Amino acid sequence: MAVDVAVGSLPEVVAEAVDSGGHDLVMVAADRNPESAAASRRIVRAASCAVWLVRPGFEGSCVLAALDLDADPDRNRLILDLARSQAEIQGGRVRVMYAWQVGHLDVLNRMGGEPLDRHAESELVLAVESAYRATIDELVGDGIDRGGVHLVDGSPGRSVVALASLYRVDLVVMGAGEAKAGSAELGPTAEQVLTECDASVLIVQGSGPPRTE
C-alpha cells in the first residue's frame, strides 16, 4: 500500500490523485454534519471515478442498488455488481429499486389531445410499470430475490432516502445522475441522497469497474 501526503484543497487533491494515478475508486470517511456533507459533495463532483462515502457504523448487512432505467444499462449493471459484491463480502442482503412518477401521465394526456379516461389511464400505468419491471428483471437476473426488488412511484431522491431508512440500509449504490449543463452540481437525486441519507453512499460516475486492490 502506497501512502501519499499532499497539501491543498481536498477535492482538488483527490481529483489530481485520481487523474495521475489512474484510480477507479475513492473512499472517504463522511458523516452527516453540514461541513462534512459539503466537503463530501465537492469530492464526488471533483473525482472522475466512483466515490464511496463511508458513514460511521458501516456494517454492510443491507445494500440498496438504486437504478436509473433511463441511464446507460452498463452503469446499472455496474451498480448491481458492486452492490452484490459488497453484500457478499459482508454476508448481507441486496435490495434493488427504481423510482418513477405516475404524475408524468399528465404530460401524455396533454400530448394526446383528448384526455385519457380512468380505465385507459390505469391500463397505461400498468403497461409502463410492466415494462419497467421487465427491464429490472432482465438486469437483475437470478442473483437477487425478487422480494427485494422495489418499483416505487415517487420522487427518486425522496424514494431512495425513504427506502434506505425503512430497511435500515447500510450502503446505497447509485449513479451520479445528470446535472444541468455547465453546472458543478451532481444530478438532483444524488444531491438529495448525499444530503439526507444516513447510509453510506457509493456514487458511480462511469461504467468501468472500479479496481479495489
N, C-alpha and C positions, 0 to 999 in steps of 0.2 A: 504494500500500500504506500503510495506516494503522498507526502504531506507538503502542501504549498502554503506560503504565507504571503498575503497581498494587502496593500493599503489602498483605500479608496471607497467609493460608494458601493455597497454590497451588490445591488443589481448590476452595476457596470462590471464589477469584478467577476461575478458569476457569468455574465454574458461573454466576457473576454475568455474566461477559462473554458467555457463550452466550445467556443469557436476555435480556440487554439489547440485544445486537447481532444477534440472530436468526441466529447462525451454525449451520451444519449439519455442520461437520467441525472437529475439533480435532486438531492434530498435535503430538506430544510426543516429544522425544528421550528414549529409555529404554534402559538396559542391564539386565543380569541381577543386579546386586548387590542384596542384600536391601533396602537403604534405597530404592533407585530403584524396585524392583519394588513395594514397599509404596506409594510415592507414586503410581506409575502406576495401581495398582488404585483408589486413592482418587479419582483424577481421572476414571477411567472411571465409577465409581459416581456421582460428583457431576454429571457432564455429562449433559444431556438429548439429546445428539446423538451422532453417530458419533465415535469417538476412535481415532486411528491412533498406535500406539506404534512409533516407528521405532528399530530396533536399529542399533548401529554396523555398518558394512559393507554396508548395504542396497543391492542391485543390481536386484532385480525380475525376475530371469531365470526364476523359477518361482513362481507364485502358487497357493495352495491355497484353494478355496472350500469351507468346512465347513458343510454344510446340516443343518437340523433339519426333517425331513419332518413332524413333529408341530406345527410352528410355522406362523405366518401365511405363506401362499405368496408374498405380496408381499415379505415380508422375504427369503425365499430368492431371489426374482428380483433384488432389490437386491444381495444378496451376490454373485450371479453376475455382474451388470452391473459392479459395482465391480472384481471380480477380472479380468474380461475387459478392462476399460478400462485398468487398471494394467498388465496383461501386454502390451497393445498398445503403450502408451507406451514400455515398456522393451524391447519386442521379445522378450518371454518367453513361457512356456507356462503354460496354466491346467490345474490338476488339480481334480477335484471329488470330494468324499467325503460319505458318510453312514454313521454307525456305529449299529448296532442289536445287541441282545444276544439270542442264541438261548436263553439261560437263562430268558427271560421265558416260555418254553413250559411251564415247571414250574407257573406260575400257571394257565395254560389247562388243564393236566392235572388240577389240583385242582378247578377250577371245573366240569369236565365229569363229575365223579363217578368213572367208570371211567377209569383212566389209558390214554393212547394207546399202542398198540403201536409197535414201532420203525418199521414201514412207514408207519403213519398219521402218526407224528411227522415222518418225513422228508418226506412229502407236504405237511404243514403248513408246514414250514420252506421248502420250495421255493415254495409258494404265496405266503407272506409276502414272501420275497425277490423273487419275480417282481413283486409289487405295488409294492414299494419301487423296483425298477429301472424299472418303467414310469413311476412318478411322477418319478424323476430324469430319465429320457429326455425327458419332456414339458417339464420345467423347462429342461433344457439346450438342447434344440432342435438345430440343425445347426451351431452355432458352436464346439463343442468336440469334439475327437477322443474317441470312446468308449473308446479305450485309456487315457485319462486320467481315467476315471470309476471310482471305487472304492466298493464296497459292503462295509463292514467289519463283521465280527462281533466286538464287543468294547465295552469302556467308551468312551464318546465322547471324554472328555478324554484318556485314555491313547492312544486311536487317532489323534487329531489330532496329538499330540506325536510319536508314532512315525512316522506317515506324513510329517510335516514333516521329520523327521530323515532318513528313508530317501531322500527325493527332494531333499534339500538345498533345501527351500523357503525363499524369501526373505520371503514375506508370506503370512500366514493371514488370510482374511476370514471372519468368523463373527458370529453373533448374540450378544447379551449373555446370553441364556437366562433362565430363570425362577428367581428367588430365592424363599426362604421368605417368607411373609407377614410384614411388619414388619421384615425383615432389611435391613441396609445392604450385604449381600454381593451379588455377581453370581450367576448360575447356576453350579453346580459345574463344568460343562465350561469355561466362560470363565475361572473362577478358576484351574483347573488349567493351562490353556494359557498364561495370562498368567504364571504362576509358573514353569512348566517348559520352555516352548518357546523355542528360540534364535532363531526367526524374528521379524520384525516382525509385529505383530498389529493388524488393523483391526477394532474392535468396533462392530457396527451396533446402535444402540439402537432404531430405529424403521424404518418402511417408506418414509419420504420420501427422495428422492435428495439427498445432500449437495452443497452448492454449493462449488466449489473455486476460484472466481475471487477 
